[in-house]
């Protein structure tokens, strides 16, 4: 491994084992349980050096576009807009599905676009306002379908496909890093 390849070491009380993460912007983060000897950390990183280099090369080939960083201010400024959008689109799709739900909540989440609770509440990430209409419709329909099927079975995907025939393509796009360029 080149001498200039470095990593950030983070100790976590919740970590059970050593873990490496390589990000598309070139960052390498090693997470360890609290109290692990530095010699074990160094050996772990040394053993994984080819894996790290391979991942960095993949990201280099694919090309890196910086993703937008969202702030609490962004959340405050867009929360109401996201809520209005979610209500409007749920009403629209409920003409097809006719599903009972309790409330719609807008959240500031790092890794989820939405969720559905067993109580019948629909939760959406405020960042849906920055997505193309087809993508946010997919997210809204996806969570609505969980009101009937609280899983990802064939029946669930058939429900999603009823309103979003190209859901597989959209789902794939939403998983790509940097989906929110601005």
trRosetta pair geometry for C-beta under 8 A, 3 or more apart (Angstrom, degrees):
i j d omega theta_ij theta_ji phi_ij phi_ji
1 5 4.9 -90 168 51 107 141
1 46 7.9 -137 11 -127 128 54
1 49 4.0 -110 -45 -164 124 124
1 50 7.9 -126 -66 -61 92 44
1 52 6.9 23 -114 73 131 122
1 53 6.2 -149 -109 -56 84 115
2 5 4.9 109 66 -18 82 99
5 28 7.2 37 178 11 90 152
5 49 7.7 111 96 -146 147 95
5 52 7.0 122 172 123 138 132
5 53 7.5 -54 -106 -82 163 83
5 56 7.8 -106 -126 -38 120 166
6 28 7.2 172 102 55 41 114
7 20 7.5 -61 -138 -135 149 96
7 28 4.0 -74 -107 106 89 103
7 29 6.4 161 -172 -97 93 17
7 30 4.9 63 140 -13 139 103
7 45 6.4 -147 21 -129 146 132
7 52 7.9 -83 -72 -131 121 150
8 27 6.8 -13 5 -171 118 102
8 28 7.1 155 16 87 70 55
8 29 4.9 -23 65 -111 98 74
8 30 7.2 179 83 26 45 70
9 29 7.9 158 -89 -162 21 58
9 30 5.1 -22 -108 70 68 103
9 32 6.8 -9 -166 8 95 113
9 41 6.6 38 -128 -177 132 145
10 29 6.2 1 6 -173 116 104
10 30 7.2 162 26 83 68 50
10 31 5.1 -24 74 -106 96 72
10 32 7.6 157 83 23 46 68
11 15 7.4 -122 -168 25 49 134
11 31 7.6 135 -110 -161 18 60
11 32 5.6 -38 -108 73 67 83
11 33 7.2 14 -156 139 82 18
11 34 4.9 83 172 -93 121 65
11 36 7.8 -173 -117 26 101 96
12 15 4.0 100 72 -21 104 104
12 31 5.4 5 0 -171 122 107
12 32 7.3 150 24 72 76 33
12 33 6.9 -61 70 -106 68 38
12 34 7.3 -127 78 -41 23 81
13 33 7.6 56 -134 -153 25 68
13 34 5.4 2 -92 -15 63 127
15 18 7.8 56 165 -88 130 27
15 19 6.7 -138 -142 9 116 112
15 31 5.3 -171 -95 144 142 101
15 32 6.0 154 107 150 156 17
15 33 4.4 -145 92 -74 96 61
15 34 7.7 136 48 -15 102 61
16 33 6.4 38 -125 -71 10 121
17 33 7.1 13 -62 -26 13 109
18 30 6.9 -12 -168 -173 93 96
18 31 7.4 157 -156 84 45 55
18 32 5.2 -5 -107 -106 76 83
18 33 7.7 -83 -62 4 56 79
18 36 6.9 131 -72 -154 99 171
18 40 7.4 -153 -55 138 141 100
18 41 6.8 177 -119 -113 131 65
18 44 4.7 -54 137 -155 162 165
19 30 7.2 157 82 -157 47 51
19 31 4.7 -12 62 58 99 99
19 32 7.7 -174 25 -74 66 44
20 28 6.9 -14 -167 -171 98 91
20 29 7.3 151 -157 82 49 49
20 30 5.4 -20 -101 -102 73 73
20 31 7.9 -171 -78 20 26 72
20 44 7.8 -177 -46 143 110 105
20 45 7.3 131 -90 -109 126 69
20 48 5.5 170 -9 138 159 161
20 51 7.4 112 84 100 146 123
20 52 6.7 -87 167 -80 144 101
21 28 7.4 164 84 -155 51 45
21 29 4.7 -10 58 60 100 97
21 30 8.0 -172 22 -77 68 30
21 31 7.2 36 -4 -9 107 107
22 27 7.5 169 -153 89 44 52
22 28 5.4 -10 -105 -106 74 78
22 52 5.8 160 -77 -139 131 68
22 55 3.9 103 82 117 156 144
22 56 6.3 -107 -167 -58 134 70
22 59 7.4 -145 143 -19 107 136
23 26 7.1 -32 81 38 79 23
23 27 4.4 8 43 56 119 94
23 28 7.7 -152 17 -72 77 35
23 29 7.3 42 -18 -2 109 105
23 59 7.9 72 122 -102 36 159
24 59 4.8 -178 -137 -135 59 122
24 62 7.5 -66 -141 80 109 129
24 64 5.4 159 153 -116 89 98
24 177 4.8 153 -8 110 154 165
24 178 7.1 -103 92 -26 153 111
25 59 7.9 -91 -19 174 14 144
25 64 5.8 123 -104 -164 49 141
25 66 7.0 55 -105 -109 115 71
26 56 6.5 58 -129 -135 69 98
26 59 6.8 -168 -71 105 60 143
26 64 7.2 -55 -29 -60 91 165
28 52 5.8 32 -124 -149 138 122
28 56 7.7 -40 -64 -68 113 113
30 41 6.6 109 140 -164 143 102
30 44 7.4 128 -151 101 129 120
30 45 6.1 -50 -86 -83 150 107
32 36 4.6 -100 170 34 127 140
32 41 5.8 -56 -68 -99 155 110
33 36 5.6 105 65 -37 78 108
36 40 5.4 -104 174 75 99 128
36 41 5.9 111 117 -54 116 96
37 40 4.8 93 68 3 87 102
37 41 7.2 -154 99 -5 48 86
38 41 5.4 -54 -149 37 40 114
38 42 6.1 41 153 -21 71 104
39 42 5.7 -51 -145 36 31 112
39 43 6.4 31 155 -18 63 106
40 43 5.8 -54 -145 38 31 110
40 44 6.2 36 153 -23 64 106
41 44 5.7 -54 -149 34 29 114
41 45 6.4 26 155 -16 64 106
42 45 5.9 -57 -148 38 29 108
42 46 6.2 30 153 -20 64 110
43 46 5.5 -55 -145 38 31 114
43 47 6.2 33 155 -21 66 106
44 47 5.8 -56 -149 35 27 111
44 48 6.4 8 158 -4 63 114
45 48 6.0 -70 -146 48 29 101
45 49 6.8 60 150 -66 63 81
45 52 7.9 14 -163 -30 74 147
46 49 5.8 -18 -156 -29 34 115
48 51 4.7 -55 -169 44 75 120
48 52 5.8 80 131 -28 89 98
49 52 5.6 -53 -148 35 34 112
49 53 6.3 33 155 -18 66 106
50 53 5.6 -52 -146 38 35 113
50 54 6.3 40 153 -23 66 104
51 54 5.7 -53 -149 34 29 114
51 55 6.5 27 154 -16 63 105
52 55 5.9 -58 -152 37 30 109
52 56 6.3 29 153 -17 66 108
53 56 5.7 -55 -145 39 31 111
53 57 6.2 34 155 -22 65 107
54 57 5.7 -56 -150 35 29 113
54 58 6.6 32 152 -22 63 103
55 58 5.7 -50 -151 31 34 113
55 59 6.6 29 154 -13 65 104
56 59 5.9 -57 -151 39 32 109
56 60 6.2 36 150 -23 65 108
57 60 5.4 -53 -146 35 33 115
57 61 6.3 34 155 -20 66 104
58 61 5.8 -56 -150 35 30 110
58 62 6.3 23 156 -14 65 110
59 62 5.8 -56 -141 41 31 109
59 64 6.0 34 167 -66 97 104
60 63 7.8 30 174 -74 27 34
60 64 7.7 -30 -101 -21 38 103
65 178 5.2 122 77 178 96 159
65 181 6.0 -19 136 -101 131 125
66 178 7.5 145 124 -118 15 122
67 177 6.9 -101 -56 166 131 81
67 178 4.3 -136 -80 -110 96 72
67 180 6.2 65 -162 68 96 83
67 181 6.9 -93 -122 -85 54 59
68 130 7.8 -117 60 180 152 159
68 180 5.3 -88 38 121 111 99
68 181 6.7 141 -25 -138 99 24
68 182 4.7 19 -67 37 145 99
70 74 4.5 -111 -160 70 84 151
70 75 6.9 91 158 -48 113 82
70 108 7.8 -158 123 -154 128 101
70 127 6.6 -95 -67 -87 160 112
71 74 4.9 114 52 0 67 97
71 75 7.3 -123 104 0 46 86
72 75 5.3 -50 -154 35 40 116
72 76 6.3 40 150 -19 70 102
72 108 7.3 27 -116 -152 62 169
73 76 5.7 -52 -146 37 33 110
73 77 6.1 26 157 -14 66 111
74 77 5.9 -63 -144 43 26 107
74 78 6.0 -7 167 7 65 119
74 126 7.7 148 128 110 84 131
75 78 6.5 -79 -139 50 20 90
75 79 5.8 41 165 -55 65 101
75 108 4.3 -11 -118 -92 141 129
75 126 5.4 126 -134 45 69 161
76 79 6.2 -31 -135 -2 22 117
78 81 5.1 -62 -157 46 59 116
78 82 5.7 62 146 -26 84 104
78 126 5.1 116 102 169 104 114
78 127 7.9 66 111 -87 147 37
78 129 5.2 -149 -172 43 119 149
78 130 7.9 -7 -155 -40 159 93
79 82 5.8 -59 -150 36 27 110
79 83 6.4 27 153 -20 64 107
79 106 5.1 150 -157 104 77 138
79 108 7.9 -54 -88 -56 105 96
79 126 5.2 -56 -95 -111 58 131
80 83 5.5 -51 -146 35 33 113
80 84 6.4 33 155 -17 65 104
81 84 5.9 -54 -149 36 30 109
81 85 6.3 31 152 -19 63 109
81 129 5.3 56 114 -110 112 151
82 85 5.6 -55 -147 38 31 114
82 86 6.2 32 155 -21 66 106
82 106 4.7 119 98 -131 119 138
82 124 6.5 -161 165 105 112 116
82 125 7.8 -98 -161 113 150 39
82 126 4.4 -143 -15 -139 163 61
82 127 7.9 25 -101 9 139 19
82 128 5.8 109 -140 54 104 96
82 129 4.9 -101 -81 -38 81 110
83 86 5.8 -53 -145 36 29 110
83 87 6.4 29 156 -18 64 105
83 104 6.6 139 -147 111 77 112
83 106 4.8 -96 -67 -25 84 131
84 87 5.9 -54 -147 36 30 110
84 88 6.3 28 155 -19 64 109
85 88 5.9 -60 -148 37 28 110
85 89 6.2 16 160 -10 66 111
85 128 6.8 -168 101 105 137 111
85 129 6.0 165 1 -94 158 84
85 136 7.0 -31 152 160 129 149
86 89 6.1 -61 -142 43 27 103
86 90 6.0 27 160 -20 66 110
86 104 5.1 171 122 175 127 141
86 106 6.8 -171 -1 -76 145 97
86 122 7.2 179 175 114 124 122
86 124 5.0 -173 -98 24 138 152
86 128 7.2 84 -71 73 94 149
86 140 6.4 180 -136 -109 71 116
87 90 6.0 -56 -143 37 26 109
87 91 6.3 28 157 -19 62 107
87 104 6.0 -165 -75 44 73 155
88 91 5.9 -57 -153 35 27 112
88 92 6.5 29 150 -20 63 107
89 92 5.3 -49 -146 35 36 116
89 93 6.2 24 160 -8 68 106
89 136 7.0 -140 -67 129 171 102
89 137 6.2 -144 -157 -108 132 69
89 140 4.7 9 119 152 128 177
90 93 6.2 -60 -142 46 29 100
90 94 5.8 34 156 -28 64 112
90 101 7.2 -75 -174 41 137 148
90 104 6.5 -146 -13 -78 157 139
90 122 6.7 160 -99 58 141 166
90 140 6.1 -130 -71 -174 70 118
90 144 6.5 163 -130 -83 85 123
91 94 5.7 -57 -142 33 25 114
91 95 7.6 41 153 -32 56 89
92 95 6.3 -47 -176 7 34 110
93 96 5.7 -51 -169 36 55 109
93 97 6.0 18 146 6 83 114
93 137 7.5 148 -63 -159 127 87
93 140 6.5 161 4 121 149 112
93 141 5.6 -153 -143 -93 157 84
93 144 6.0 172 109 22 134 171
93 163 5.7 31 -138 -137 106 161
94 97 5.6 -67 -125 60 43 90
94 98 6.1 99 180 -82 74 26
94 99 6.0 -113 -123 37 90 74
94 144 7.4 -138 -75 -148 77 141
95 98 7.7 22 -156 -59 12 72
96 162 6.8 162 159 132 131 114
96 163 5.7 142 85 -84 163 110
97 144 6.1 129 60 147 168 126
97 145 7.6 -123 -121 -85 147 64
97 148 7.8 -131 -169 -26 115 130
97 159 7.6 62 -115 -171 115 104
97 162 7.8 120 -80 93 89 138
97 163 7.5 -48 -45 -43 105 133
99 144 5.7 146 49 -177 151 94
99 147 4.6 104 179 88 134 146
99 148 6.5 -101 -112 -42 122 97
100 120 6.6 -24 118 -156 82 140
100 147 7.3 -180 68 177 52 136
101 104 7.4 55 126 -60 133 79
101 120 5.0 -176 -143 168 52 92
101 121 7.0 110 -179 -109 95 23
101 122 5.6 3 -170 -21 147 107
101 144 7.4 -81 -55 -125 139 76
101 147 5.9 -85 -81 -101 94 143
102 119 6.0 -29 5 134 151 91
102 120 4.3 108 -13 95 96 102
102 121 5.0 -48 64 -74 111 70
103 121 4.9 -9 60 -123 81 96
103 122 7.5 -150 100 35 43 68
104 121 7.4 171 -87 -167 25 72
104 122 4.9 -18 -111 72 74 101
104 123 7.7 164 -162 -85 52 31
104 124 7.0 -1 -173 6 97 107
105 121 6.2 25 -3 170 109 118
105 122 7.3 174 25 90 68 50
105 123 4.7 -17 69 -110 101 77
105 124 7.4 165 86 25 52 63
106 123 7.7 160 -92 -159 18 61
106 124 5.8 -29 -110 73 65 84
106 125 7.6 55 -161 176 69 10
106 126 5.1 74 173 -80 110 80
107 123 5.6 15 -5 -176 122 107
107 124 7.2 161 25 80 79 32
107 125 6.1 -51 75 -102 79 49
107 126 7.0 -140 78 -24 28 84
108 125 7.3 81 -124 -149 23 74
108 126 5.8 -11 -87 11 68 120
109 112 4.6 -37 136 52 150 87
109 113 7.9 -138 76 -64 126 15
109 125 4.9 -94 44 -102 100 103
112 115 5.9 4 165 -42 146 102
112 125 6.2 171 99 -53 65 118
113 124 7.2 -17 155 -150 62 69
113 125 5.2 -92 -144 16 37 123
113 127 7.6 -93 -123 71 72 103
113 128 6.7 95 -167 -77 91 96
113 139 4.6 -106 141 -128 126 130
113 174 6.6 -32 -45 -172 151 134
114 122 7.1 -10 -172 -178 115 82
114 123 5.9 158 -159 92 64 63
114 124 4.6 -14 -104 -106 100 63
114 125 6.4 -108 -62 -3 58 80
114 128 7.6 37 -57 -63 107 132
114 139 5.0 131 -6 175 131 100
114 140 7.3 163 -79 -85 168 39
114 142 6.8 132 68 81 129 108
114 143 4.4 -85 136 -57 132 135
115 123 4.6 -4 57 60 84 114
115 143 6.6 77 111 -121 6 115
116 120 7.8 -16 -177 -139 92 25
116 121 7.2 168 -156 83 51 49
116 122 5.7 -17 -107 -107 78 63
116 123 7.2 -164 -77 22 31 80
116 143 4.6 157 -53 -167 102 81
116 144 7.6 167 -89 -71 136 16
116 146 3.7 160 43 88 149 130
116 147 6.2 -121 -167 -58 143 65
116 150 7.4 -134 95 -117 117 80
117 120 6.9 -41 80 28 83 23
117 121 4.4 16 34 49 118 93
117 123 7.0 73 -28 -16 95 111
118 150 6.9 35 -101 -124 78 150
120 147 6.3 58 -132 -129 75 101
122 140 7.9 46 178 -146 140 69
122 143 5.1 106 -144 135 98 128
122 144 6.8 -1 -103 -78 137 63
122 147 7.8 -42 -70 -58 100 111
123 143 7.4 -150 50 -147 53 148
124 128 5.5 -32 170 -10 118 142
124 139 6.7 100 -131 134 104 121
124 140 7.1 -5 -94 -91 136 76
124 143 7.1 -125 -76 3 86 163
125 128 5.9 127 76 -30 75 86
126 129 6.6 -25 168 6 63 108
127 130 5.4 -46 -172 30 69 114
127 131 7.1 77 136 -31 76 97
127 180 6.2 -51 -177 -96 124 150
128 131 5.4 -49 -156 20 48 119
128 135 7.9 -163 -146 112 76 91
128 136 4.4 104 -177 -123 100 107
128 139 5.9 -132 -113 69 122 151
128 140 7.7 94 -161 -51 153 92
129 136 7.6 62 -77 -96 25 149
130 180 5.4 50 114 -141 133 106
130 182 6.5 -67 -159 -59 125 134
131 135 4.1 -109 168 87 123 124
131 136 4.7 147 78 -50 119 90
131 139 7.6 88 63 -4 165 133
131 179 7.5 7 -111 141 97 110
131 180 7.3 -65 -76 -96 73 87
132 135 4.9 90 61 7 79 105
132 136 7.3 -164 88 -2 39 86
133 136 6.1 -62 -145 42 31 102
133 137 6.0 33 158 -22 67 109
134 137 5.8 -55 -146 36 28 113
134 138 6.5 33 153 -23 62 103
134 164 7.8 123 -169 -137 79 105
134 166 7.6 -13 -174 75 129 118
134 170 6.0 -138 138 -101 100 129
135 138 5.7 -50 -152 30 32 113
135 139 6.7 30 151 -17 64 103
135 170 5.6 -179 -104 -160 63 109
135 173 6.9 -100 -99 95 115 122
135 174 6.1 146 -151 -77 109 104
135 179 7.8 163 -150 171 157 126
136 139 5.5 -49 -149 35 39 113
136 140 6.3 37 153 -18 68 105
137 140 5.8 -56 -146 39 32 110
137 141 6.1 28 157 -15 67 109
137 163 7.6 -133 161 138 107 112
137 164 6.4 161 119 -89 101 115
138 141 6.0 -59 -144 41 27 106
138 142 6.0 35 155 -27 64 109
138 160 7.6 47 -153 -170 74 112
138 164 5.0 111 -104 -142 76 161
138 167 5.7 146 -135 -127 111 79
138 170 4.4 -177 -55 121 163 148
138 171 6.9 -146 168 -61 142 68
138 174 7.4 -143 91 -37 136 140
139 142 5.6 -52 -146 32 27 117
139 143 6.6 19 159 -11 62 105
139 174 7.6 143 -69 -115 100 154
140 143 6.3 -59 -152 39 28 103
140 144 6.3 29 152 -19 64 110
141 144 5.5 -57 -145 39 33 114
141 145 6.2 36 157 -24 67 105
141 160 5.7 115 128 -138 110 72
141 163 4.8 -155 -126 78 144 133
141 164 5.3 169 63 -18 157 121
141 167 7.8 -108 88 -100 130 122
142 145 6.1 -58 -154 31 25 110
142 146 7.2 30 148 -24 59 100
142 160 5.8 25 -96 -114 62 123
142 167 7.7 139 -75 -150 97 124
143 146 5.6 -46 -159 22 41 116
143 147 7.9 56 144 -29 59 87
144 147 5.8 -35 -174 5 47 115
145 148 6.1 -57 -168 41 51 101
145 149 6.1 -17 155 42 84 99
145 156 5.7 112 141 -161 120 75
145 159 4.2 144 -138 109 118 126
145 160 5.2 -74 -26 -65 164 75
146 149 6.5 -79 -121 78 36 59
146 150 5.6 66 -172 -109 81 52
146 156 7.4 29 -87 -139 57 118
148 156 7.9 168 86 -108 91 68
148 159 6.2 171 66 -109 134 163
149 153 6.0 -117 -174 40 130 103
149 155 5.3 175 -97 102 146 102
149 156 3.8 -148 105 -85 142 86
149 159 6.3 175 11 8 126 144
151 156 5.8 -146 85 -40 66 141
152 156 5.4 -113 -136 75 29 150
152 157 7.0 50 -175 -48 69 94
153 156 4.9 111 50 1 65 100
153 157 7.4 -135 99 1 39 85
154 157 6.0 -58 -148 41 34 105
154 158 6.2 39 152 -24 67 106
155 158 5.6 -54 -148 34 31 114
155 159 6.7 35 152 -21 63 102
156 159 5.8 -57 -160 31 32 112
156 160 6.7 29 148 -16 66 103
157 160 5.4 -48 -147 35 40 113
157 161 6.1 43 153 -23 68 105
157 167 7.4 -173 -157 88 82 144
158 161 5.6 -52 -144 36 31 114
158 162 6.9 52 150 -38 59 93
159 162 5.7 -39 -162 7 34 120
160 163 7.0 -80 -172 46 37 87
160 164 5.7 -41 165 50 79 107
160 167 5.0 69 137 -98 116 168
161 164 6.6 -84 -115 73 28 62
161 165 5.8 55 -167 -114 75 45
161 167 5.9 -108 -87 10 62 127
164 167 4.2 87 112 -70 110 95
164 170 6.8 -65 175 27 128 145
166 169 4.7 -29 171 34 97 119
166 170 6.1 99 115 -20 86 97
167 170 5.7 -61 -146 43 36 109
167 171 5.8 42 157 -26 71 108
168 171 5.7 -52 -144 35 27 114
168 172 6.5 30 155 -21 61 106
169 172 5.9 -56 -154 33 28 112
169 173 6.6 26 151 -17 63 107
170 173 5.6 -56 -150 36 34 112
170 174 6.3 34 154 -21 67 106
171 174 5.9 -55 -149 33 29 112
171 175 6.8 27 153 -19 61 107
172 175 6.0 -63 -158 32 31 111
172 176 7.4 44 147 -36 62 95
173 176 5.8 -40 -162 6 41 116
173 179 6.6 110 150 -123 75 116
174 179 5.8 39 -136 -116 40 166
175 179 8.0 96 40 -52 14 133
176 179 5.5 119 72 -70 85 91
178 181 5.9 37 168 -61 94 90
